[in-house]
Amino acid sequence: MREITIAVIGDIHAERERLDRVLARLAPHEAELVLLVGDIAVDPPWNEPARSAERAAHDESMREMIGRVRERLGPHIVFVPGNHDLADPPPGLPAVNCDRRIVESVGMRIAGLGGAGPGRFGFPYEWEEADVSRVLDELASGPGLLDIALFHAPPNDCRLDLTKRGDHVGSAAVRRFVARARPPLFVCGHIHEAWSVEQVEGITCLNAGSLGPPHGQDIGWVVRASASGATSIRSIRADAEGTVTETDWI
């Protein structure tokens, strides 16, 4: 397969002004595929009964954020909902939800997993390791080879799941999936301060970071990749004064 350009955006958390700045910096790279790692919209009601009755603001925010991405970066957008999003996004979004399934976009086979675990704190979309292990076993054993894994939660015991407190809070089930399925490129978010690129189980893994609090920043990523994996990964980030730094990770 030919090499393509992929734009990756971390946890947006409905930070529209910051998102617009990130999109403006990514747009000149003319990405053919956009990956959103989750935590896209404003939080829905956390009270379970209220989520059905009062989810309108969350759904509208999800439409707005993804609409902004589509307007600036094009139509080929694949996403997973994060732990702050609802597990059942609103219908009619101009993007493909790959949560717990494999989809194909611009010739890439992408496996997805939304939500987060194993810790449970009352966020709208959380899971237990045992539950997600069964899902990931099915994804890893599906027909054909994967090109990309797009997850919200990172694998455990690496830089990508390390909090400011020094705790590793990622998922062992996700790490087992990386080792078994061996997608050439793994993309995640969730742990805002752990944005980085690392080889995990011999696989190139990217935590895209966050636009929203805590530890939010103006950051976007440009990846050049084929079915064999990423040939380059570049972060484009701006500090509080607007000074832009571009860093090549591979």
N, C-alpha and C positions, 0 to 999 in steps of 0.2 A: 504493500500500500504506500502511496505517496505521503510525504510529510505534510502536516497541516499545522496551522497556528491556533492555539487554544488560549482563551482568556479565562482566568480563574478569579473569582471574587469570594472573599470570606464572609463571615457572619455580618449581614447588613444591619439588622435590628432597626429597620425603617429610618436609618440616618440618611435622609434624602439629599441634603446638601453635600455631605461627604461622599455619598454615592455618585452624585453628579460630577464631582471633581475627579474621582477615580475613573469614571467612564470616559471623561474627556482625555485622560492620559492613556487609556487603553485603546480608544477608537483609532488612532493612526496606525495601529498594528494590524488592523483589518482581520481580526480573528474569524475563523470559519466556524468555530464551536465555542460556546460559553458554558462554563460550569459554575453553578452556585451551590455552596456547601451547606446551606440551611440557615436557620434563624434569620429569615428574610424580612418578616413583617413585624408590626407591633404585637406585643403579647396579647393573646386572647384571654378571656376570663379563665382564671385558674380553677375556679370552682366547677366541678364536673357538670352539674345540671345547667349552669349558666352558659356553658360553651355552645350548646345547641341554640339557646334562646338569644344570646348576646354576642354572637361571633361576627356580626356584620363589619365592625371596624377592622378586625383582623383580616377578613376576607378582602375588604377594599384595599387595605394596605398591601396585601400580597399582590393584588392585581396592579397596584400603582408601582411597586418596586420592580416587579418583573417587566412591566410595561416600559419603565425607564430604561432598563437594560436592553430590551428589544429595540427600542427607538434608536439607541446610540450604537449598539454592537451587532444588530442583525437578528434573524429569526431562529437560529439554531441554538436554543438554550435548553440545557438539561439541568435539573435540580433535584435535591432531596429536601424535605422539611426537617428543620432542626428541632431540638428539644423544647425551644420556646415557641415553635409553630404547632399548628394542629396536624395530627397524623393524616387527616383527610382534607387536603387543600380544596379551595373552591373550584368548581368546574369552570371550564372555558379559559383557563390561563394560557397565555401565548408561550408556553414552554412545556417540556416533557418531564414528568415526574418519574424518576427511576427507582423510587423507594421499594425495596424488597423484590426487585425484578431486574431483568436485563433488557435494555433497549438498544436500538441502533440509531446513530445520528452521524451524518457525513461520513459514513463508512466505518465508524468506530462502535464496537460493542462495549456498552457501559453497564456495569452492575452497580446497584445503589443500595444504600441503607441509611434511612433517616433516623431521627431521634437519638437518644443517648442513654448510656448505662456504663457500668453496672450500678453506680450510685443512684439512689432514688431520693429526690428532694421535693416532689410535688409539682415538677414542671409538666406542661401539657403532654409531652411525648417522650416517655421513658420506657425502658424495657429491662427485663432480667436477662442475664447471660444465657440461661438455659433456653429461653424463648428464642433469642437471636441466634444462638448456635444452630438450631434446627433450620432457620431461614438461610443462614450462611452456608450450611452444608448443601442445601439445595442449589444455591447459586454457584457454589464451587464445582458441583457435579453436573451442571447443565451442559448441554451440547455446545461444542465450539469453544474457541479460545476467547478470553476477555482481552480487551485493549486498555480499559480504564476501570478502576473502582472509584466511585464517588460516594463517600460516606460522610456523615456529620461527625461521628465520634472517631478519635484516633485509636491506633493500637496502643497497648500498654507498654510500659517500661522502655521509653525512648524519649528523645527531646520533644516530640510532638504532643506528649500528654503531660508535660511537666509544668506544674503551677508555680506561681511566685513563691508559694510556701515551701516548695521543694517536694511536693507530693506527686506521684505518678497516678493519674486518675483515668487512664484509658481502659480499653476493653481487651481482655485476654482472648475472647472469642473473635474479635476483629483481627488480632494478631495471628491467630491460628488460620483465619481465612486468607490473610496475606501470604502466609507460608504455603498453604495448600493450593490456592487458586493461582498465585503468582501473576497477578495482573502487571503488565509492564510499567504502569503508572497508577499510584494510589493517591487520591486527593481527599482531604478532610478539613475540618475547622474545629469549632467547639471550644477548645482551650485557647482563649484569645491571645494570651501572652506567649504561647509556644509556637508562634509562626516560624517556620523553618523548613528546610529540606534535609532529609536523612535517608540513608539506606537502612531499611528494616527487613530482616530476613532476606537480604540481597535484592530488595525491591525499592525503587525510587519512590519515596513518599513525601508529600507536600502538605503541610498545615498552612492554610491560606490566611490565618489570623482573623481579625475582626475590624469592621468599621465602627461597631457600637461599643458601648461601655460594658465592663471595664476594659481598660487597655486598648481602646479603639484608636484607630489611626487611618490616615489616607493611604491605603495599600491595595494594589492590584498585582496580578501576576500574568506573565506572558510565557506560554510553554510551546515549544516546537516539538512535535511528536509524530511518530508513525506507529504502526502495529508492533514495532520492535521496542517501543518505549520513547522516553523523552531524550532529545538530543541537546536541548537547552531549556533552562528555567531561569527567568528573570523576574525579580521583584521591582516594582516601581512604587516608591513611597515618598511622602512629603512630611516634613516636620511641621511644628506649629507655626513657623514663619513662612511656610510654603516652599521651602527649599527641597527640591526633588532629588532623590538618590536612586539610581538604578544599580542593582546588584545582580551579577550573574552567579547562580548557584551551581550550575553544571554547564 
